[in-house]
């Protein structure tokens, strides 16, 4: 009998009204902003900062991602369900999916099997319109920039050659990465080169996810660096009087969204910044909302520990004061064999030698966890093709490194498949006396901050800067932004900046090509390698398999 698809499993689930889910965590119907029967937004007045401090935050991360998939979101949902099964009041807090991957190559981002958040079709598509609002706020600033350049009587002398602010759209569309605007004569604007990024890569997205409230969001939006005047004066969004109207467009988008898992565990889903050029995790507001209304919150950070989790600790925790009680690092037999050199098509075949070789990647991520001084559990995400021998090899490595580990089958068994993992994680949370320590001090020089991450987290031998990156560094210092944290953009496929170097590469040099400024979000972005901010569709897009019938039933979403 063939396995059911994610969407088939989701459609068979019986959802509870969102008012009942809210009631589980002490939120009354009158406090909800309802979006139909199964989705609601939560007002910020429901956050209690004293409760936030008392409850337990668990961060889910993973080894370096592979095409085989690690199931980090699925594990986060399954763990939250498992914790509820053992009597721990738990909420899972996640990012919102982007339409680009949904219609592109990756598919949806609502978990899988019996560890999904529902209603999966709505969450994977327009949801509550947060991405659209972020897109509109971002593009409003773009329009105001070009309008200011165009007008002779009401401009601030902005030099269009210095403007780097692009437009955004929540779709994979390679043809608009680089465009020329302003063609068509005097009434159509001033011609200049620009382009589009995907909405998840918008600085507005990153900014919203680090804001404390609407007032703070408006101030942060005003801090967005736009460019220079012809006489070299720096211009920010506040100088264009843009931040008030941008924030107005985000008045609902700033409110976190309440939904449920397939087993009725409350789930808060909010924000969706990239994990390479941004912090790669849900909003500070959503995390605080979860910690207000439950004893345990399970959240995740994008890509591997070297990208998402490092940024979680050094940026999100730095701004918010949050401190996870434990890290759950997801690993799979398949992914470790891939890091050991096995071809993607052969990962289902047992191969203990390749697995042992690939363990070097897991080993480095465990070392990185220890550098942050946090307690951890290794979650082995089980697949049907895994052998007991292969699983035991991973568990033995964890034991050698002083790590707790547990095998979990959250796709096939939901919360029950994570029961043992939940018990171990709960025990670690209750007993751990450590408090995370950041990898660097924000007061350090930009160069020292970059070097610390590259050498300690990635394992680099040295750092190199192109001439453009050196010029960008001077700009960062001249603007007085050198005390901001750094958000290094690099490939997620490798610990290095070269996606071809799998496992645990050594003796490599990280090359910083350029350094971008995200002064609204509150960090600077050293860029290594080729980072794609507007992906293209694959040869056979997932969109070709998505359909809807005359009754409104959607099929093909995974």
Secondary structure as UniProt FT lines:
FT   HELIX           6..12
FT   HELIX           18..24
FT   TURN            25..26
FT   HELIX           29..31
FT   STRAND          32..34
FT   STRAND          40..42
FT   HELIX           44..46
FT   HELIX           49..54
FT   STRAND          56..62
FT   TURN            67..68
FT   HELIX           72..85
FT   TURN            86..87
FT   STRAND          90..94
FT   HELIX           99..103
FT   STRAND          111..112
FT   TURN            113..114
FT   STRAND          115..118
FT   HELIX           120..124
FT   TURN            125..128
FT   HELIX           130..150
FT   HELIX           160..162
FT   STRAND          167..169
FT   HELIX           174..176
FT   STRAND          179..181
FT   HELIX           186..188
FT   STRAND          192..194
FT   STRAND          196..198
FT   HELIX           199..201
FT   HELIX           203..210
FT   HELIX           214..222
FT   STRAND          225..229
FT   TURN            230..231
FT   STRAND          234..236
FT   HELIX           237..240
FT   HELIX           243..249
FT   TURN            250..254
FT   STRAND          257..261
FT   TURN            262..263
FT   STRAND          266..269
FT   HELIX           284..293
FT   STRAND          296..301
FT   HELIX           305..309
FT   HELIX           310..311
FT   HELIX           312..316
FT   HELIX           317..320
FT   STRAND          326..331
FT   HELIX           333..339
FT   TURN            340..341
FT   HELIX           344..346
FT   TURN            347..348
FT   HELIX           352..371
FT   TURN            372..373
FT   STRAND          376..381
FT   TURN            384..385
FT   HELIX           388..400
FT   TURN            401..402
FT   STRAND          404..408
FT   HELIX           410..413
FT   HELIX           414..418
FT   HELIX           419..431
FT   TURN            442..443
FT   HELIX           446..452
FT   HELIX           453..458
FT   STRAND          462..465
FT   HELIX           467..478
FT   TURN            479..480
FT   TURN            482..483
FT   STRAND          485..486
FT   TURN            499..500
FT   STRAND          509..518
FT   TURN            519..522
FT   STRAND          523..528
FT   HELIX           542..545
FT   STRAND          547..548
FT   TURN            550..551
FT   STRAND          554..555
//
